[in-house]
Structures are given as structure tokens and as C-alpha cells.
């Protein structure tokens, strides 16, 4: 927005105009894209089940943060056609097995969850506290999902991967909330 200034307005008006014209906080954005290879390849994007996520598929994640929240977008190309996929952000980078990615990233961490006990409490395992990116592919196997989150990733506490699961949707009921079947593929994210 432009604010016209009169020559006689003085220094105070110029300072006010400058304060109004400068955005309050700059947003940050991180993007990573990769071709999916076998889990033993050491690639940024890996498949653990080529029958569900084929080698050669493409995965891309974009994370945009502003002062009032975060938008995470997942785009896939070359997956199975006309199929749902559950996907979530996880706390660790991808590894040789799907378990290497660890549990789901949670903004408020479920105190009852642990390394061998994933969070299944809907108060914690939900789309407002985790990063859920369930999507539906088209006839070409391409799809996109976006999570608009009411929080930002702080300091060294950010998701390190996005895992695509074998289930076609994420469960939401008590005792199963956040579950989505086997881990079919993974893409490692940069530290934000």
C-alpha cells in the first residue's frame, strides 16, 4: 500500500509511512524434491514397498512458515493411479527401513507415547497437532495434499521426513488415531 506524503509533512510522517510499508515478519520457505529409489540406495526419497510406491516416482515437499502458522504441501507423481495415500511428517530422516523415520511429528507431544508405543490418542494424534497429508492420485498417479497448521516449527524441533503409508486414509478413532498402515515410501526433509 502506498501512502502519499506531502513535502510539509515532516520527518515523523516519513517514519510512519516507512513503518506501515514494511512487512512485520518475513516468511520462510523450504522445498525438497526427489526421485524415489530403493531403500538401500541412500537417496533422499526411498520406497519400502515398490508395489505401492514405485521406483522412479517423484515426491516434493514444500514448507512455508509465517508468524501465525505453517503450510506443508506434498506433491507426488507416478504413484498408483486413482488411489488414496495416507502421509504424515515424522521426526527422523528416512533410513534403510520405514521404522528409521520414527514416530509422527507432534506439536504437543503425547506423554503416553514412546519409541515402541506410537501416539493413538485423538487428543494428540490429529490433523491440528500433527502434519497429515492424505491425498488422492489421479489417472496418472499424480496427487497433492496440503496441511495448514496453526503452529510453526521452532528451533531444532521440526519434522525430518514425510512418510507415505500403505493405507488409503489416516484413522481418526480412539486407540487407532493417526495409524495408516505400513510405511511405503519416505522423503527426507531439510532442517528448518
Secondary structure, 3 states (H helix, E strand, C coil): CCCCCCHHHCHHHHHHHHHHHCCCCCCEEEEEEEEEEEHHHCCCEEECCCCCCCCCCEEEEEEEEECCEEEEEEEEECCCCCCEECEEEECCCCCCCHHHHCCECECCCCCCCECCECCCCCCCCCCCCECECCEECCCCCCEEEEEEECCCCECCECCCEEEEECCCCCCCCCCCCCCCCCEEEEEECCCC
